[in-house]
């Protein structure tokens, strides 16, 4: 790295604003040109480079430029440009969503919510002991052994109650799913 860049970085780390301004003025135009060639938008390129210099100033005390300040700055531009291009692609993908696809997704969500409501009704119809066992298993994510300990029943009884609950729920929603 050039001796002048090393001295400027050290001075900047010591809160010397003039050193930062010197680095800024020395590399600003080159970095904006580099960003502009990839982005094609001068304002966006300037904003991107401005963000890089803001980050450098905010991290001046811990900034670790190993070999070459110019290469470090160009690499920072490259990665910022990649992020901008990626976010453009994501926005473009969102903008190109087909309205029928959105409608389909909404109807699937509504169908799921309706099915979930039917399952909740079926669970409420279970006998109290089965309902409690089922909820501990499925809502509280307790193991068969934990449920058995908590309810002071045999693990096989827990297993049987969950199995019976699932059979009952399936029978209750069968008409909804296939009817």
Secondary structure, DSSP 8 states (H G I E B T S, - for coil): --HHHHHHHHHHHTT-HHHHHHHHHHHHHHHHHHHHHHH--HHHHHHHHHHHHHHHHHTTTT----S-HHHHHHHHHHHHHHHHHHHHHHHHHHHT--HHHHHHHHHHHHHHHHHHHHHHHHHHTS-HHHHHHHHHHHTS---HHHHHHHHTS-HHHHHHHHHHHHHHHHHHHHHHHH-
